[in-house]
Amino acid sequence: MRELITDRLVLEPWRERHAAELVRLSADERVMRHIGTGVWTAGYAARRHVRALRHWAEHGFGWRAVLSRQDRAFLGLVSLIRLGTPVEGVAEPALEIGWWVDPRVWGRGIATEAAAAMLCEAFCRLGAESVVARYQAANLGSARVTAKIGMSPFRESTDPQGRPMRICVISRDDHRRACPRADAASGRG
Ligand SMILES: CC(C)(COP(=O)(O)OP(=O)(O)OC[C@H]1O[C@@H](n2cnc3c(N)ncnc32)[C@H](O)[C@@H]1OP(=O)(O)O)[C@@H](O)C(=O)NCCC(=O)NCCS
């Protein structure tokens, strides 16, 4: 399983050793403020960790740990998964992208840099036709990240608790236009 390398980051396929970092991130109220589940218990985080490992084993892609290229410190995670719930009107095959960054390094462009590399992975290696992001409308940080990586608002909806949700999409053609260096993220390993 190969790593993706960007200017400042290594995106490492999700591994056993990332379990403790997931427990820590998912217990942080700042990180989970706009996540429908709220903070995760250690047990629930362990189950999601196993699910992430299984997604890699079954599909050959999935969550990645975001590491500093300088010292491989853990900075967060980016996810690229098969759509759990299909989004009507979105060209298939479609994948879903997501991002969680450690609050200690918010505001440094980490989410944007990692997510842009994941779009290249989705379109260039995995042959996706569309990539979807879903987030609570109040999540202004995620709204900015989607805009900066070329995604467009597609549909408004609500989550099971009735909170406003936004679905953003980028198509293969839009990605090619927005990202002339479609091979910006090089791979190794
Ligand atoms: C959303 C999140 C991933 C952004 O990470 P980040 O590395 O700080 O994002 P970036 O530095 O790449 O910022 C991208 C843009 O978003 C803006 N931004 C980031 N957080 C913001 C916030 N809370 N409110 C408004 N704008 C915000 C940045 O200013 C930047 O825009 P700019 O270049 O125009 O100034 C991070 O806040 C996070 O992990 N949140 C908790 C987890 C989460 O909600 N994930 C999404 C679940 S759907």
The ligand as an SDF file (V2000), in Angstrom:
LIG
                    3D

 48 50  0  0  0  0  0  0  0  0999 V2000
  -12.4210   21.5080    9.1240 C   0  0  0  0  0  0  0  0  0  0  0  0
  -10.9620   21.2330    9.4020 C   0  0  0  0  0  0  0  0  0  0  0  0
  -10.6010   19.8680    8.8410 C   0  0  0  0  0  0  0  0  0  0  0  0
  -10.1050   22.2930    8.7220 C   0  0  0  0  0  0  0  0  0  0  0  0
   -8.7360   21.9370    8.8960 O   0  0  0  0  0  0  0  0  0  0  0  0
   -7.5370   22.9780    8.6580 P   0  0  0  0  0  0  0  0  0  0  0  0
   -6.3010   22.1960    8.3880 O   0  0  0  0  0  0  0  0  0  0  0  0
   -7.5060   23.9520    9.7640 O   0  0  0  0  0  0  0  0  0  0  0  0
   -8.0390   23.6810    7.3320 O   0  0  0  0  0  0  0  0  0  0  0  0
   -7.1540   24.6180    6.3650 P   0  0  0  0  0  0  0  0  0  0  0  0
   -6.0620   25.2570    7.1740 O   0  0  0  0  0  0  0  0  0  0  0  0
   -6.7940   23.8160    5.1770 O   0  0  0  0  0  0  0  0  0  0  0  0
   -8.1970   25.7480    6.0330 O   0  0  0  0  0  0  0  0  0  0  0  0
   -8.9210   25.7940    4.8460 C   0  0  0  0  0  0  0  0  0  0  0  0
   -9.7640   27.0450    4.8780 C   0  0  0  0  0  0  0  0  0  0  0  0
  -10.7850   26.9040    5.8670 O   0  0  0  0  0  0  0  0  0  0  0  0
  -10.7820   28.0250    6.7270 C   0  0  0  0  0  0  0  0  0  0  0  0
  -11.1990   27.5510    8.0320 N   0  0  0  0  0  0  0  0  0  0  0  0
  -10.6690   26.5400    8.7440 C   0  0  0  0  0  0  0  0  0  0  0  0
  -11.3600   26.4020    9.8990 N   0  0  0  0  0  0  0  0  0  0  0  0
  -12.3290   27.3410    9.8950 C   0  0  0  0  0  0  0  0  0  0  0  0
  -13.3680   27.7070   10.7960 C   0  0  0  0  0  0  0  0  0  0  0  0
  -13.5620   27.0660   11.9380 N   0  0  0  0  0  0  0  0  0  0  0  0
  -14.1930   28.7230   10.4530 N   0  0  0  0  0  0  0  0  0  0  0  0
  -14.0360   29.3920    9.2890 C   0  0  0  0  0  0  0  0  0  0  0  0
  -13.0740   29.0880    8.3810 N   0  0  0  0  0  0  0  0  0  0  0  0
  -12.2380   28.0820    8.6960 C   0  0  0  0  0  0  0  0  0  0  0  0
   -9.3390   28.5060    6.6910 C   0  0  0  0  0  0  0  0  0  0  0  0
   -9.2470   29.8590    7.0830 O   0  0  0  0  0  0  0  0  0  0  0  0
   -9.0120   28.3010    5.2290 C   0  0  0  0  0  0  0  0  0  0  0  0
   -9.5920   29.2850    4.4110 O   0  0  0  0  0  0  0  0  0  0  0  0
   -8.7450   30.5100    3.8360 P   0  0  0  0  0  0  0  0  0  0  0  0
   -7.5510   29.9110    3.1510 O   0  0  0  0  0  0  0  0  0  0  0  0
   -9.6910   31.1970    2.9380 O   0  0  0  0  0  0  0  0  0  0  0  0
   -8.3410   31.3200    5.0440 O   0  0  0  0  0  0  0  0  0  0  0  0
  -10.6610   21.2530   10.9170 C   0  0  0  0  0  0  0  0  0  0  0  0
  -11.1930   22.4300   11.4730 O   0  0  0  0  0  0  0  0  0  0  0  0
  -11.2070   20.0620   11.6550 C   0  0  0  0  0  0  0  0  0  0  0  0
  -10.5350   19.0420   11.7870 O   0  0  0  0  0  0  0  0  0  0  0  0
  -12.4320   20.1630   12.1620 N   0  0  0  0  0  0  0  0  0  0  0  0
  -13.0210   19.1070   12.9640 C   0  0  0  0  0  0  0  0  0  0  0  0
  -13.3390   17.8760   12.1470 C   0  0  0  0  0  0  0  0  0  0  0  0
  -14.3960   18.1250   11.1110 C   0  0  0  0  0  0  0  0  0  0  0  0
  -15.3640   18.8260   11.3750 O   0  0  0  0  0  0  0  0  0  0  0  0
  -14.2060   17.5080    9.9480 N   0  0  0  0  0  0  0  0  0  0  0  0
  -15.1770   17.5660    8.9000 C   0  0  0  0  0  0  0  0  0  0  0  0
  -16.2250   16.5690    9.1160 C   0  0  0  0  0  0  0  0  0  0  0  0
  -17.4020   16.5370    7.7950 S   0  0  0  0  0  0  0  0  0  0  0  0
  1  2  1  0
  2  3  1  0
  2  4  1  0
  2 36  1  0
  4  5  1  0
  5  6  1  0
  6  7  2  0
  6  8  1  0
  6  9  1  0
  9 10  1  0
 10 11  2  0
 10 12  1  0
 10 13  1  0
 13 14  1  0
 14 15  1  0
 15 16  1  0
 15 30  1  0
 16 17  1  0
 17 18  1  0
 17 28  1  0
 18 19  1  0
 18 27  1  0
 19 20  2  0
 20 21  1  0
 21 22  1  0
 21 27  2  0
 22 23  1  0
 22 24  2  0
 24 25  1  0
 25 26  2  0
 26 27  1  0
 28 29  1  0
 28 30  1  0
 30 31  1  0
 31 32  1  0
 32 33  2  0
 32 34  1  0
 32 35  1  0
 36 37  1  0
 36 38  1  0
 38 39  2  0
 38 40  1  0
 40 41  1  0
 41 42  1  0
 42 43  1  0
 43 44  2  0
 43 45  1  0
 45 46  1  0
 46 47  1  0
 47 48  1  0
M  END
$$$$
